[in-house]
């Protein structure tokens, strides 16, 4: 589908991500490093679990209200880049906890 629409997320203009759900998701993503550091410092792995759950909830809200494919090309590329970044954080967060992330659902 991505190839069919000719989308290139590496060329995305992320400044187009101005919708409320997009902004909330981006803000949540910026908390990743802080949560990981605090979890390691205080030996509290549940902080990572809670964060990943909150990130997944923010992603769900974004995905429910904002189309990725089928949007204007520039917006679709920016949203696709956002989706890829969330996937990366979820995978890394689960890996830190020792949980394997499925490639597909």
N, C-alpha and C positions, 0 to 999 in steps of 0.2 A: 504494500500500500504506500509506504513512504517513497519507494522508488517510482511508483506510478505517478505520484503527485510531483515528483522532481524536487523533493525537500532536501535541504542540506543544513542540518542543525549547527554545523560548525561555522556557518556564515550568518548565524542568527543575530538580529539586532535586539538584544535583551531589554533595551529601553522601551520596547513596545509592550512589555508586561506590566500594565498599569491597573488592571482590574483588581478588585479587592481580594479575590481568592488567590490570584497570582502573587500579590504582594505579601499576603499572610504566609503563603508557602515559602517564599524566598526568605522572609524573616525567620521562620522556623528552621530553615536550612542553615542559616548563619549561626545557630545555637549549637551545632554539632560539635565543633571543636571544644567549646567550653564544657559541654556535658561530658564528653569523653575524658577531658582532663580532670574534672571534678570527680567523676566516677573512679578514676584511677587513684587520685590523691587520697580519697576517703574510703577506698575499698568498698564502694557501693555500686555493684553492677546493675542493681535495679534502676538506677538513674538512666542508664542506657536503654533499658527495656521501656521505661516510661516515655522517654524521648522518642524512640522509634514508633511507639503507638501514637503519640501526638503527631509525628510527621506523617504517618500513614493516614490519620484522620484528616489532616490538612490537605494531603494529596487527594483523598477521596472527595472532599468538598470542591477542590479545584476541578477535578475530572468530571464531577457531576454537572457543574455549571458552565464550564468552558470547553468548547470543542477544540480539538487539536487538528485532526484531519478534517478537511472540509472548510476550514477557515481560509482567509486570505493567505497567500503564500508566505509573506513576511511574518505574519502573526503565527501561522502554523509552525514555521521554523523555530521561532522563539519559544513557543510552547513545547515543541518537541525537545529542544535543548533543556528546558526545565524538567521535563519528564525523565530524560536521560540522567540528569544530575540527581534527581530524587532516587532513581533506581540505584545509582552509585552509592549514595549515602545509606540507603536501606541495606544494601548488600554488605557494605563495610561495617555498619553497625552490628549486623547479625554475625558477621565474621569475628568481630571483636568478642562477642558473647559465645563464640564457638558453635554457632548455628549455621547450617548450610542453607543458603537462599535458593529457592527453585528458579530456574531460568525462565520458565513459563508457568502460567496459571490458567 
